[in-house]
Amino acid sequence: MPRKSTIRLRCPICKKATKATDPDFPFCSDHCRQIDLGKWASGGYVISSPVTDAEEAVRQDIPDEDGD
């Protein structure tokens, strides 16, 4: 009989086990939640901009020879 796989949830800050029903989920505590917020506020986390291919940008600037 196949065994059910269980997903173990961990706090992203301290890696302590958490439950999806915990009030501070996905963090284990308010302390870890505040640490995460501080990292966002100080620029510790950034969302990168999409990488564009320079050659593709040049192709978009050149009109088609067909006149399309």
Biopython code that builds the backbone (N, CA, C, O; Angstrom):
import numpy as np
from Bio.PDB.StructureBuilder import StructureBuilder

atoms = [
    (1, "MET", "N", (0.843, -1.174, 0.000)),
    (1, "MET", "CA", (0.000, 0.000, 0.000)),
    (1, "MET", "C", (0.896, 1.247, 0.000)),
    (1, "MET", "O", (1.785, 1.355, 0.844)),
    (2, "PRO", "N", (0.679, 2.197, -0.935)),
    (2, "PRO", "CA", (1.531, 3.383, -1.005)),
    (2, "PRO", "C", (1.356, 4.268, 0.228)),
    (2, "PRO", "O", (0.265, 4.412, 0.779)),
    (3, "ARG", "N", (2.466, 4.841, 0.625)),
    (3, "ARG", "CA", (2.464, 5.720, 1.793)),
    (3, "ARG", "C", (2.096, 7.133, 1.375)),
    (3, "ARG", "O", (2.569, 7.621, 0.348)),
    (4, "LYS", "N", (1.263, 7.788, 2.157)),
    (4, "LYS", "CA", (0.889, 9.160, 1.865)),
    (4, "LYS", "C", (2.083, 10.060, 2.137)),
    (4, "LYS", "O", (2.750, 9.932, 3.164)),
    (5, "SER", "N", (2.345, 10.967, 1.211)),
    (5, "SER", "CA", (3.421, 11.913, 1.459)),
    (5, "SER", "C", (2.849, 13.112, 2.200)),
    (5, "SER", "O", (1.784, 13.623, 1.855)),
    (6, "THR", "N", (3.557, 13.542, 3.199)),
    (6, "THR", "CA", (3.110, 14.701, 3.955)),
    (6, "THR", "C", (4.091, 15.840, 3.723)),
    (6, "THR", "O", (5.303, 15.638, 3.647)),
    (7, "ILE", "N", (3.549, 17.013, 3.616)),
    (7, "ILE", "CA", (4.368, 18.198, 3.425)),
    (7, "ILE", "C", (4.668, 18.769, 4.800)),
    (7, "ILE", "O", (3.758, 19.044, 5.582)),
    (8, "ARG", "N", (5.931, 18.943, 5.084)),
    (8, "ARG", "CA", (6.326, 19.532, 6.355)),
    (8, "ARG", "C", (6.531, 21.019, 6.154)),
    (8, "ARG", "O", (7.399, 21.447, 5.393)),
    (9, "LEU", "N", (5.729, 21.786, 6.838)),
    (9, "LEU", "CA", (5.798, 23.228, 6.720)),
    (9, "LEU", "C", (6.802, 23.775, 7.728)),
    (9, "LEU", "O", (6.801, 23.385, 8.895)),
    (10, "ARG", "N", (7.645, 24.671, 7.271)),
    (10, "ARG", "CA", (8.673, 25.263, 8.120)),
    (10, "ARG", "C", (8.600, 26.779, 8.035)),
    (10, "ARG", "O", (8.276, 27.344, 6.990)),
    (11, "CYS", "N", (8.905, 27.422, 9.147)),
    (11, "CYS", "CA", (8.969, 28.883, 9.199)),
    (11, "CYS", "C", (10.102, 29.332, 8.277)),
    (11, "CYS", "O", (11.204, 28.791, 8.369)),
    (12, "PRO", "N", (9.867, 30.303, 7.393)),
    (12, "PRO", "CA", (10.915, 30.729, 6.464)),
    (12, "PRO", "C", (12.076, 31.455, 7.155)),
    (12, "PRO", "O", (13.137, 31.614, 6.552)),
    (13, "ILE", "N", (11.900, 31.892, 8.390)),
    (13, "ILE", "CA", (12.956, 32.613, 9.099)),
    (13, "ILE", "C", (13.810, 31.670, 9.941)),
    (13, "ILE", "O", (15.027, 31.621, 9.764)),
    (14, "CYS", "N", (13.191, 30.921, 10.853)),
    (14, "CYS", "CA", (13.966, 30.088, 11.785)),
    (14, "CYS", "C", (13.900, 28.596, 11.464)),
    (14, "CYS", "O", (14.594, 27.797, 12.093)),
    (15, "LYS", "N", (13.080, 28.220, 10.502)),
    (15, "LYS", "CA", (12.926, 26.826, 10.046)),
    (15, "LYS", "C", (12.245, 25.914, 11.059)),
    (15, "LYS", "O", (12.312, 24.693, 10.917)),
    (16, "LYS", "N", (11.598, 26.465, 12.068)),
    (16, "LYS", "CA", (10.849, 25.680, 13.039)),
    (16, "LYS", "C", (9.586, 25.146, 12.366)),
    (16, "LYS", "O", (9.013, 25.825, 11.514)),
    (17, "ALA", "N", (9.146, 23.954, 12.727)),
    (17, "ALA", "CA", (7.937, 23.363, 12.147)),
    (17, "ALA", "C", (6.716, 24.214, 12.486)),
    (17, "ALA", "O", (6.560, 24.684, 13.613)),
    (18, "THR", "N", (5.858, 24.401, 11.493)),
    (18, "THR", "CA", (4.623, 25.171, 11.682)),
    (18, "THR", "C", (3.447, 24.391, 11.132)),
    (18, "THR", "O", (3.616, 23.418, 10.398)),
    (19, "LYS", "N", (2.264, 24.828, 11.494)),
    (19, "LYS", "CA", (1.038, 24.228, 10.969)),
    (19, "LYS", "C", (0.273, 25.294, 10.204)),
    (19, "LYS", "O", (0.340, 26.474, 10.548)),
    (20, "ALA", "N", (-0.441, 24.894, 9.184)),
    (20, "ALA", "CA", (-1.214, 25.828, 8.381)),
    (20, "ALA", "C", (-2.331, 26.471, 9.194)),
    (20, "ALA", "O", (-2.864, 27.506, 8.795)),
    (21, "THR", "N", (-2.691, 25.879, 10.319)),
    (21, "THR", "CA", (-3.756, 26.421, 11.153)),
    (21, "THR", "C", (-3.241, 27.407, 12.198)),
    (21, "THR", "O", (-4.037, 28.027, 12.901)),
    (22, "ASP", "N", (-1.921, 27.560, 12.310)),
    (22, "ASP", "CA", (-1.350, 28.497, 13.278)),
    (22, "ASP", "C", (-1.731, 29.930, 12.913)),
    (22, "ASP", "O", (-1.814, 30.261, 11.730)),
    (23, "PRO", "N", (-1.964, 30.791, 13.917)),
    (23, "PRO", "CA", (-2.382, 32.167, 13.615)),
    (23, "PRO", "C", (-1.312, 32.992, 12.913)),
    (23, "PRO", "O", (-1.649, 33.957, 12.226)),
    (24, "ASP", "N", (-0.039, 32.651, 13.060)),
    (24, "ASP", "CA", (1.039, 33.405, 12.423)),
    (24, "ASP", "C", (1.551, 32.746, 11.146)),
    (24, "ASP", "O", (2.585, 33.156, 10.618)),
    (25, "PHE", "N", (0.852, 31.741, 10.644)),
    (25, "PHE", "CA", (1.290, 31.018, 9.453)),
    (25, "PHE", "C", (1.566, 31.988, 8.311)),
    (25, "PHE", "O", (0.765, 32.899, 8.104)),
    (26, "PRO", "N", (2.641, 31.846, 7.567)),
    (26, "PRO", "CA", (3.585, 30.739, 7.497)),
    (26, "PRO", "C", (4.734, 30.846, 8.492)),
    (26, "PRO", "O", (5.659, 30.036, 8.460)),
    (27, "PHE", "N", (4.683, 31.828, 9.365)),
    (27, "PHE", "CA", (5.728, 31.983, 10.376)),
    (27, "PHE", "C", (5.331, 31.227, 11.631)),
    (27, "PHE", "O", (4.159, 30.913, 11.837)),
    (28, "CYS", "N", (6.326, 30.937, 12.472)),
    (28, "CYS", "CA", (6.033, 30.208, 13.706)),
    (28, "CYS", "C", (5.597, 31.151, 14.821)),
    (28, "CYS", "O", (4.953, 30.718, 15.777)),
    (29, "SER", "N", (5.939, 32.426, 14.714)),
    (29, "SER", "CA", (5.604, 33.381, 15.764)),
    (29, "SER", "C", (5.554, 34.800, 15.199)),
    (29, "SER", "O", (5.957, 35.052, 14.063)),
    (30, "ASP", "N", (5.049, 35.712, 16.019)),
    (30, "ASP", "CA", (5.015, 37.114, 15.614)),
    (30, "ASP", "C", (6.434, 37.658, 15.482)),
    (30, "ASP", "O", (6.690, 38.534, 14.655)),
    (31, "HIS", "N", (7.348, 37.148, 16.286)),
    (31, "HIS", "CA", (8.748, 37.592, 16.218)),
    (31, "HIS", "C", (9.337, 37.331, 14.825)),
    (31, "HIS", "O", (9.963, 38.217, 14.243)),
    (32, "CYS", "N", (9.142, 36.137, 14.296)),
    (32, "CYS", "CA", (9.652, 35.807, 12.957)),
    (32, "CYS", "C", (8.936, 36.626, 11.886)),
    (32, "CYS", "O", (9.543, 37.013, 10.888)),
    (33, "ARG", "N", (7.654, 36.888, 12.092)),
    (33, "ARG", "CA", (6.895, 37.728, 11.155)),
    (33, "ARG", "C", (7.503, 39.133, 11.104)),
    (33, "ARG", "O", (7.630, 39.711, 10.025)),
    (34, "GLN", "N", (7.878, 39.683, 12.259)),
    (34, "GLN", "CA", (8.467, 41.017, 12.330)),
    (34, "GLN", "C", (9.858, 41.045, 11.691)),
    (34, "GLN", "O", (10.217, 42.029, 11.043)),
    (35, "ILE", "N", (10.632, 39.994, 11.863)),
    (35, "ILE", "CA", (11.951, 39.904, 11.225)),
    (35, "ILE", "C", (11.785, 39.947, 9.711)),
    (35, "ILE", "O", (12.518, 40.658, 9.023)),
    (36, "ASP", "N", (10.826, 39.190, 9.194)),
    (36, "ASP", "CA", (10.572, 39.166, 7.753)),
    (36, "ASP", "C", (10.136, 40.537, 7.250)),
    (36, "ASP", "O", (10.599, 40.988, 6.202)),
    (37, "LEU", "N", (9.263, 41.195, 7.977)),
    (37, "LEU", "CA", (8.808, 42.524, 7.593)),
    (37, "LEU", "C", (9.983, 43.507, 7.565)),
    (37, "LEU", "O", (10.075, 44.344, 6.667)),
    (38, "GLY", "N", (10.872, 43.401, 8.544)),
    (38, "GLY", "CA", (12.055, 44.260, 8.584)),
    (38, "GLY", "C", (12.969, 44.046, 7.392)),
    (38, "GLY", "O", (13.560, 44.997, 6.881)),
    (39, "LYS", "N", (13.087, 42.806, 6.947)),
    (39, "LYS", "CA", (13.912, 42.522, 5.764)),
    (39, "LYS", "C", (13.320, 43.167, 4.523)),
    (39, "LYS", "O", (14.051, 43.704, 3.691)),
    (40, "TRP", "N", (11.990, 43.116, 4.392)),
    (40, "TRP", "CA", (11.343, 43.763, 3.252)),
    (40, "TRP", "C", (11.545, 45.270, 3.317)),
    (40, "TRP", "O", (11.878, 45.902, 2.314)),
    (41, "ALA", "N", (11.342, 45.849, 4.510)),
    (41, "ALA", "CA", (11.417, 47.303, 4.668)),
    (41, "ALA", "C", (12.826, 47.837, 4.426)),
    (41, "ALA", "O", (12.985, 48.947, 3.917)),
    (42, "SER", "N", (13.842, 47.068, 4.780)),
    (42, "SER", "CA", (15.217, 47.534, 4.619)),
    (42, "SER", "C", (15.791, 47.230, 3.239)),
    (42, "SER", "O", (16.923, 47.615, 2.943)),
    (43, "GLY", "N", (15.030, 46.547, 2.394)),
    (43, "GLY", "CA", (15.505, 46.214, 1.054)),
    (43, "GLY", "C", (16.278, 44.906, 1.022)),
    (43, "GLY", "O", (16.975, 44.621, 0.048)),
    (44, "GLY", "N", (16.162, 44.115, 2.073)),
    (44, "GLY", "CA", (16.828, 42.811, 2.113)),
    (44, "GLY", "C", (16.280, 41.846, 1.079)),
    (44, "GLY", "O", (16.998, 40.979, 0.581)),
    (45, "TYR", "N", (15.012, 42.001, 0.762)),
    (45, "TYR", "CA", (14.381, 41.208, -0.286)),
    (45, "TYR", "C", (14.089, 42.150, -1.443)),
    (45, "TYR", "O", (13.662, 43.285, -1.235)),
    (46, "VAL", "N", (14.317, 41.684, -2.647)),
    (46, "VAL", "CA", (13.978, 42.478, -3.824)),
    (46, "VAL", "C", (13.332, 41.571, -4.855)),
    (46, "VAL", "O", (13.622, 40.377, -4.924)),
    (47, "ILE", "N", (12.469, 42.148, -5.641)),
    (47, "ILE", "CA", (11.862, 41.438, -6.762)),
    (47, "ILE", "C", (12.586, 41.929, -7.996)),
    (47, "ILE", "O", (12.534, 43.114, -8.328)),
    (48, "SER", "N", (13.253, 41.028, -8.666)),
    (48, "SER", "CA", (14.038, 41.433, -9.828)),
    (48, "SER", "C", (13.122, 41.780, -10.995)),
    (48, "SER", "O", (12.003, 41.279, -11.106)),
    (49, "SER", "N", (13.626, 42.645, -11.856)),
    (49, "SER", "CA", (12.877, 42.987, -13.054)),
    (49, "SER", "C", (13.122, 41.899, -14.095)),
    (49, "SER", "O", (14.148, 41.221, -14.047)),
    (50, "PRO", "N", (12.205, 41.725, -15.022)),
    (50, "PRO", "CA", (12.386, 40.687, -16.033)),
    (50, "PRO", "C", (13.628, 40.954, -16.885)),
    (50, "PRO", "O", (13.913, 42.094, -17.253)),
    (51, "VAL", "N", (14.344, 39.901, -17.184)),
    (51, "VAL", "CA", (15.519, 40.017, -18.033)),
    (51, "VAL", "C", (15.047, 40.065, -19.473)),
    (51, "VAL", "O", (14.262, 39.222, -19.906)),
    (52, "THR", "N", (15.529, 41.060, -20.217)),
    (52, "THR", "CA", (15.142, 41.159, -21.618)),
    (52, "THR", "C", (16.368, 40.894, -22.480)),
    (52, "THR", "O", (17.492, 41.242, -22.120)),
    (53, "ASP", "N", (16.132, 40.292, -23.581)),
    (53, "ASP", "CA", (17.200, 39.992, -24.521)),
    (53, "ASP", "C", (17.412, 41.224, -25.400)),
    (53, "ASP", "O", (16.483, 41.663, -26.077)),
    (54, "ALA", "N", (18.612, 41.782, -25.397)),
    (54, "ALA", "CA", (18.906, 42.999, -26.156)),
    (54, "ALA", "C", (18.648, 42.795, -27.646)),
    (54, "ALA", "O", (18.164, 43.703, -28.322)),
    (55, "GLU", "N", (18.963, 41.621, -28.155)),
    (55, "GLU", "CA", (18.742, 41.343, -29.572)),
    (55, "GLU", "C", (17.250, 41.364, -29.901)),
    (55, "GLU", "O", (16.854, 41.847, -30.962)),
    (56, "GLU", "N", (16.433, 40.846, -29.005)),
    (56, "GLU", "CA", (14.983, 40.841, -29.215)),
    (56, "GLU", "C", (14.450, 42.271, -29.254)),
    (56, "GLU", "O", (13.559, 42.576, -30.047)),
    (57, "ALA", "N", (14.983, 43.149, -28.409)),
    (57, "ALA", "CA", (14.556, 44.544, -28.392)),
    (57, "ALA", "C", (14.900, 45.225, -29.719)),
    (57, "ALA", "O", (14.123, 46.043, -30.211)),
    (58, "VAL", "N", (16.039, 44.900, -30.295)),
    (58, "VAL", "CA", (16.433, 45.479, -31.577)),
    (58, "VAL", "C", (15.492, 44.997, -32.669)),
    (58, "VAL", "O", (15.104, 45.783, -33.533)),
    (59, "ARG", "N", (15.118, 43.728, -32.651)),
    (59, "ARG", "CA", (14.203, 43.185, -33.659)),
    (59, "ARG", "C", (12.843, 43.869, -33.598)),
    (59, "ARG", "O", (12.213, 44.074, -34.636)),
    (60, "GLN", "N", (12.385, 44.220, -32.422)),
    (60, "GLN", "CA", (11.091, 44.854, -32.290)),
    (60, "GLN", "C", (11.106, 46.273, -32.862)),
    (60, "GLN", "O", (10.070, 46.766, -33.309)),
    (61, "ASP", "N", (12.265, 46.932, -32.853)),
    (61, "ASP", "CA", (12.381, 48.284, -33.360)),
    (61, "ASP", "C", (12.458, 48.343, -34.890)),
    (61, "ASP", "O", (12.154, 49.377, -35.484)),
    (62, "ILE", "N", (12.860, 47.251, -35.522)),
    (62, "ILE", "CA", (13.003, 47.217, -36.976)),
    (62, "ILE", "C", (11.695, 46.745, -37.593)),
    (62, "ILE", "O", (11.219, 45.661, -37.256)),
    (63, "PRO", "N", (11.090, 47.543, -38.505)),
    (63, "PRO", "CA", (9.827, 47.109, -39.131)),
    (63, "PRO", "C", (10.074, 45.922, -40.058)),
    (63, "PRO", "O", (11.162, 45.762, -40.613)),
    (64, "ASP", "N", (9.047, 45.100, -40.212)),
    (64, "ASP", "CA", (9.149, 43.939, -41.110)),
    (64, "ASP", "C", (9.299, 44.420, -42.545)),
    (64, "ASP", "O", (8.781, 45.469, -42.929)),
    (65, "GLU", "N", (10.023, 43.623, -43.328)),
    (65, "GLU", "CA", (10.205, 43.959, -44.733)),
    (65, "GLU", "C", (8.921, 43.749, -45.520)),
    (65, "GLU", "O", (8.744, 44.347, -46.581)),
    (66, "ASP", "N", (8.026, 42.912, -45.020)),
    (66, "ASP", "CA", (6.778, 42.613, -45.700)),
    (66, "ASP", "C", (5.788, 43.747, -45.569)),
    (66, "ASP", "O", (4.809, 43.800, -46.314)),
    (67, "GLY", "N", (6.019, 44.656, -44.636)),
    (67, "GLY", "CA", (5.095, 45.760, -44.422)),
    (67, "GLY", "C", (3.968, 45.394, -43.488)),
    (67, "GLY", "O", (2.975, 46.119, -43.413)),
    (68, "ASP", "N", (4.091, 44.280, -42.764)),
    (68, "ASP", "CA", (3.045, 43.836, -41.827)),
    (68, "ASP", "C", (2.989, 44.695, -40.626)),
    (68, "ASP", "O", (2.168, 44.463, -39.739)),
]
sb = StructureBuilder()
sb.init_structure("model")
sb.init_model(0)
sb.init_chain("A")
sb.init_seg("    ")
for serial, (resi, resn, name, xyz) in enumerate(atoms, 1):
    if name == "N":
        sb.init_residue(resn, " ", resi, " ")
    sb.init_atom(name, np.array(xyz, "f"), 0.0, 1.0, " ", f" {name:<3s}", serial, name[0])
structure = sb.get_structure()
